[in-house]
């Protein structure tokens, strides 16, 4: 059995072993399990155009349990699909940013069923683009050094995510500076201390070459968080940037271990209801916005994961890229059909890769844990964010090391690479960073009179990104 698994997933060929793959899958799950809690928080608190909340009911949060269960279920199925079909250490779940867009910009104009139907439409379109080879062709047209810049930018992006989620970096509430160290320049609160100690432990274990450094760090920090909470009885932050409380989950032993999941949200979508509600033009603009973000977020994510795992070819293309894109595109439609918003590839997968994962077996392990989480939601929701996000900071360092692969003496590639790298974390958007880099790349080639050096598809994508960045005035003009 073990030899069959090794052969199918090519574990030995990629310099790994089953134990390392299992450990990497667990680490990835722990660093992205927050979505089981965060997705319901985002989706359950916004009323649609008829005043109803996702999951049923006229009160905010009334659908929290069913959204959480369906979020875990869909993530589990798609992670297993990614591991089985694409053999790539990339996990999937509801896309952050995409879910907020669906909640605040889409559902407020129609019913929740209509909004999820629109997500399904976007997923079908993006799947067609993959099956026709267009999405892969665009990926191949991107210069190698821009692909490297995408991976580096994502490294900085996930580092910022980790620091913000831990409360180490916070909004100041002032025009300048907009963010700063902790609260008024100090690291205030017990949760931040837990994060700092967890990060230091993880760094120490990694530099000592301890196998499973990230997983050990998460487990030890979770125990530390429980001890600190028992002593201090610290309250949750409730989303208040000035709070000294826990960011998302309060570390404690849950009242129950297992709960029967409520999956009543599955299939709650109306495919063409959005068109009837707001018209073809408005729907087209919304679909375009979601599609472009989804299209390039995944391209950047799989490039970064492939680079970190050593699975990219000399052009920066991950092994099995077409199969990865097919599964990811299916995720968009499935997420909408399940009522939990578009599912996409997660950059947090880099934490599992950083701990040794190199094959799809790790994704399957992550998927099995997500499926288990549909029944074990009480346990998963009690692992504090501060114990998991140190992994993102450490992996951010690992991804940043690729910056030496960019020729900083060549302005024609260095400036687009620079914009790609810095705009990702500063805008909290992978797609925005990629778009800025692509537009700058094409512009500089035109300025330098080297138009023939630009692949035709790069022209197409650059124009699409110009439309993407100008979507608000275009929407106002057309509607």
CORZIZI-V270330 format. One record per residue. N is the residue number from 1. BURIAL is # if it has 24 or more other C-alpha atoms within 12 Angstrom, else .. Layout:
# CORZIZI-V270330
[[N;BURIAL] [N;BURIAL]]
This chain:
# CORZIZI-V270330
[[1;.] [2;.] [3;.] [4;.] [5;.] [6;#] [7;.] [8;.] [9;#] [10;#] [11;#] [12;.] [13;.] [14;#] [15;.] [16;#] [17;#] [18;#] [19;#] [20;#] [21;#] [22;#] [23;#] [24;#] [25;#] [26;#] [27;#] [28;#] [29;#] [30;#] [31;#] [32;#] [33;#] [34;#] [35;#] [36;#] [37;#] [38;#] [39;#] [40;#] [41;#] [42;#] [43;#] [44;#] [45;#] [46;#] [47;#] [48;#] [49;#] [50;.] [51;.] [52;#] [53;#] [54;#] [55;#] [56;#] [57;.] [58;.] [59;.] [60;.] [61;#] [62;.] [63;#] [64;#] [65;#] [66;#] [67;#] [68;#] [69;#] [70;#] [71;#] [72;#] [73;#] [74;#] [75;#] [76;#] [77;#] [78;#] [79;#] [80;#] [81;#] [82;#] [83;#] [84;#] [85;#] [86;#] [87;#] [88;#] [89;#] [90;#] [91;#] [92;#] [93;#] [94;#] [95;#] [96;#] [97;#] [98;#] [99;#] [100;#] [101;#] [102;#] [103;#] [104;#] [105;#] [106;#] [107;#] [108;#] [109;#] [110;#] [111;#] [112;#] [113;#] [114;#] [115;#] [116;#] [117;#] [118;#] [119;#] [120;#] [121;#] [122;#] [123;#] [124;#] [125;#] [126;#] [127;#] [128;.] [129;#] [130;#] [131;.] [132;.] [133;.] [134;.] [135;#] [136;#] [137;#] [138;#] [139;#] [140;#] [141;#] [142;#] [143;#] [144;#] [145;#] [146;#] [147;#] [148;#] [149;#] [150;#] [151;#] [152;#] [153;#] [154;#] [155;#] [156;#] [157;#] [158;#] [159;#] [160;#] [161;#] [162;#] [163;#] [164;#] [165;#] [166;#] [167;#] [168;#] [169;#] [170;#] [171;#] [172;.] [173;.] [174;.] [175;.] [176;.] [177;.] [178;.] [179;#] [180;#] [181;#] [182;#] [183;#] [184;.] [185;.] [186;.] [187;#] [188;#] [189;#] [190;#] [191;#] [192;#] [193;#] [194;#] [195;#] [196;#] [197;#] [198;#] [199;#] [200;#] [201;#] [202;#] [203;#] [204;.] [205;#] [206;#] [207;.] [208;.] [209;.] [210;.] [211;.] [212;#] [213;#] [214;#] [215;#] [216;#] [217;#] [218;#] [219;#] [220;#] [221;#] [222;#] [223;#] [224;#] [225;#] [226;#] [227;.] [228;#] [229;#] [230;.] [231;.] [232;.] [233;.] [234;#] [235;#] [236;#] [237;#] [238;.] [239;.] [240;.] [241;#] [242;#] [243;#] [244;#] [245;#] [246;#] [247;#] [248;#] [249;#] [250;#] [251;#] [252;#] [253;.] [254;.] [255;.] [256;.] [257;.] [258;.] [259;.] [260;.] [261;#] [262;.] [263;#] [264;.] [265;#] [266;#] [267;#] [268;#] [269;#] [270;#] [271;#] [272;#] [273;#] [274;#] [275;#] [276;.] [277;#] [278;#] [279;.] [280;.] [281;.] [282;#] [283;#] [284;#] [285;#] [286;#] [287;#] [288;#] [289;#] [290;#] [291;#] [292;#] [293;#] [294;#] [295;#] [296;#] [297;#] [298;#] [299;#] [300;#] [301;#] [302;#] [303;#] [304;#] [305;#] [306;#] [307;#] [308;#] [309;#] [310;#] [311;#] [312;#] [313;.] [314;.] [315;.] [316;#] [317;#] [318;#] [319;#] [320;#] [321;#] [322;#] [323;#] [324;#] [325;#] [326;#] [327;#] [328;#] [329;#] [330;#] [331;#] [332;#] [333;#] [334;#] [335;#] [336;#] [337;#] [338;#] [339;#] [340;#] [341;#] [342;#] [343;#] [344;#] [345;#] [346;#] [347;#] [348;#] [349;#] [350;#] [351;#] [352;#] [353;#] [354;#] [355;#] [356;#] [357;#] [358;#] [359;#] [360;#] [361;#] [362;#] [363;#] [364;#] [365;#] [366;#] [367;#] [368;#] [369;#] [370;#] [371;#] [372;#] [373;#] [374;#] [375;#] [376;#] [377;#] [378;#] [379;#] [380;#] [381;#] [382;#] [383;#] [384;#] [385;#] [386;#] [387;#] [388;#] [389;#] [390;#] [391;#] [392;#] [393;#] [394;#] [395;#] [396;#] [397;#] [398;#] [399;#] [400;#] [401;.] [402;#] [403;#] [404;.] [405;#] [406;#] [407;.] [408;.] [409;.] [410;.] [411;.] [412;#] [413;#] [414;#] [415;#] [416;#] [417;#] [418;#] [419;#] [420;#] [421;#] [422;#] [423;#] [424;#] [425;#] [426;.] [427;#] [428;#] [429;#] [430;#] [431;#] [432;#] [433;#] [434;#] [435;#] [436;#] [437;#] [438;#] [439;#] [440;#] [441;#] [442;#] [443;#] [444;.] [445;#] [446;.] [447;.] [448;.] [449;.] [450;.] [451;.] [452;.] [453;.] [454;#] [455;.] [456;.] [457;.] [458;#] [459;#] [460;.] [461;#] [462;#] [463;.] [464;#] [465;#] [466;#] [467;.] [468;#] [469;#] [470;.] [471;#] [472;.] [473;.] [474;.] [475;.] [476;.] [477;.] [478;.] [479;.]]
